Amino acid sequence: MKSHLEGRLPAPILEEDDTPHFHFKNLRPDTKLARENGPGVDKFIRKEKKRQKIFDAAMHFWQAMRECDIDNSNTIDIDELRNAMENGVFHEDDARVLFGKNYTVEKIFDELDANKDGQINYQEFLHFVEKNSVAVMCYIQKLSMRDVHSFGDFLSAVIDTLEINVKQVYMKTNDADRTIGINTDYIQTTDFNMEDEDKDFLIREGAMSCLYFLQNYAEQQIW
């Protein structure tokens, strides 16, 4: 549902200094809460963008290997990998994201072939991607990853997991279509000590989310 709601809004744009500027330029106020929580949100956005880029490149890579699996063995040998890399099936930009600038077919194959049996299978592919901090199933299911560095992070992750399970049980497919999703940015659920500027920020977020909801609704009715 989260990805469905976010799909209505243009993604945050990272400026040259890696500062996110959101879809309707609702700039953060200079408040204590924004200064405390804002950098963590920015860091999360940067990590998610990097992980999404790795995931997209990995999916392109796996699709290329499947297309070049000449003997339909569901594994890839080095000649099939070379064919995928040299025939334009797998693009150079994606290769750099996954394997760095100085990649070669031999280096890639050696890194992926974990058990050194001369074949790359799906489990070895998954292990390689998740080694790069990308949980494939999370992205397939459109879920966000959360880094856990403290007991508080762990509790937050547990609560998020419970919330996801509850939604899967009780939410219906069309619930997202009639829901207005509001990006609260740096303001978290338990941030009760907000300044007036924080409250104004939330009001603007809600107003613009409502406008995007109505715009999306109108477009659906037209089509």
N, C-alpha and C positions, 0 to 999 in steps of 0.2 A: 504493500500500500504506500509506503514511504516513497519508493521510486516512482509510483504512479503520480503522486502529488507533486513531487519535484519535477516531473516531466513537463508540467505546465509552465515552469519558470525557466528562463535562461540561466545557465550555470554561472557561478561567480567567476569573474575574470581576475586572474592573477597578474598584477602589474609587475614591472621590472624588479621592484623591491619585494616581491612575493606577498604583497598585501592584497587580500581579496576585496574587490569592489563588486557589490551585489547588483542584481538585475535592475533595480529601480533607484540606485544611488542613495539608498537610505544609510548615510554614513553613521558610524557609531559615535555616540556622544563621548565627551571626555569626562567619564565618570569613574569612580573607584571600581565598580563592577566591570565596566568595559576594559579597564586597564588590567584587572586581575584575570578575567576569563578570556579576553579577546585573543591574546597570543596563543593560548591552547587551542582555540577554534581554528585560527589560521594554520597552525601546525598540522591539525587533523585534516584540513582541506588539502594542504599540500601533499600529505601522505596518501590520502584517498585518490588524488589525481595521479600520483605516481603509480599506485597499485593498480588503478584502472587501466593505465597505459600498458603496464606489464601484462595484465590479464588479457587485454585486447590483442596485444602482440602474440601472446601464448596461444590464444584461440586461432589466430591466423596461421601460426606455425603448425599447430596440430592438424588444421584443415589441409594445409599444404602437404604434410606428411601422409595424410590419408589418401589424398589424390595421387600421390606418388608411390603408394603401396602396391606395386605392380603385381605381386603374387597373392594379394588379398590375405596375407598372413596375420594381419592386425599387429604386425611389428615392422620396424624399419631398419634396414641394414644401411651401411655407409654409402653404398651406391645409390640407393633410393633417396637418402638424405641429400647427397650431392645433386641429384636430379632436381629435387625440390628447391635447392638453393640457387642453382645455376640457370634454371629455366624460367625464372621470374614468377614462379608460383608463390614463393615467399619473398616479400619485399625487403629491401636493404634497411629501411628505417626500422621495421619491426625487429630485424636481426640485431641491430645496434642496441635497441632497448633491452633485449633479452641477454645478449652475449657480449656487449661492449663493442668498441670501435675496431679492435684488432682481432676479430674473430676469423677462424678458418673452419672449413667443414670438419677437418680432423679434430680440432679443439672442441667443437660443439658436440660431435659424436662421443668423444671420450668423456665429456662432462655429463652427458645424458645417460650413457650406458653404464649404469651404476654397478651391475653385477658382472660386467665385462664378458658377456656371452656373445658379443658381436651383433646384438639386436637392441633396439629401443622399443620398449612396450609402454602402454598407457600409464602403468603405475610409476615407472621411472620418470615419465613426463610430468606427472602430478607432483612427484617428490621434488623435481627441479623447480617447478613453479612455486610451490609452497615454501621452498627454501629461500625464495625471494620475497617472503612475507606476504604472499597472496594466497588466501584460502579460496580455491577455485569454486567450491560449492557455495560459498557466501556470495560470490559475484554472480553465479548462475541463478541463484534465488533472489538476487537484488538486495542483499543484506550488506550492511556496513560492518567493517572490522573495527575492533576496539583494542588498543594496546593496553596491557595491564602491567602497571609498574608499582602498584601499591594495593593494600587491602581495600581501600576505598574504591579503586578502579575495579577490583574484582567484584565487590558488591554491586557496583553500577552495572557491570556486565551481566551479573546474575539477574538483576531486575529487568534489564533489557531483554534477556532470553525469556523470562517469564511473560513479559508483555507480548513478545512475538508469538509465543505459544497460545496465549489467550486470544490474540487477534485471529490466529489461524483457526481456532475453534469456533469463535463467535462472529467474526466478520464475514460478510457476504461479498461476492464478486463485485457487485455494483455499488458497494458502500463508498468506495473511493470516488466514484463519479459524483456523489452528492456531498462530499466532504471538502471543506476549505482547509488546506494545510498551511500553517503559519510558521515561517522560519524565525525562531526566536534568537538565532545567532548566539551571542555570548550569554544570554540570560537563560539560566537553567531552572528546572522545575522547583527547586527549593530555595531559589534566590528571592527571599521575601523583602529584604532591605534594599529596595530600589529607590533611586533618586527620581525626581520628576522627569529628568531627561531620559532615564531608562524607560519610564512608563510611556513617554511620548514616542520613543523609538518603537516600542511594541505596538502602539496604536497605528503608527505609519505602516509597520510590517503587516498588521492585520488588514488595514485598508487596501494596501496594494495586492495582497493575496486574494482578497475578495474580488477586486477588479479583474485579476487574472482568471479567477474561477468563472466569473460571469462571461469573460471573453471566450474562454474555452467552451463554456456551455452554449453560447450563441453560435460558435463555429460548428459544434456538433449538430445543432438544430438545422443549420443551413445545409449541411451535407446529408 
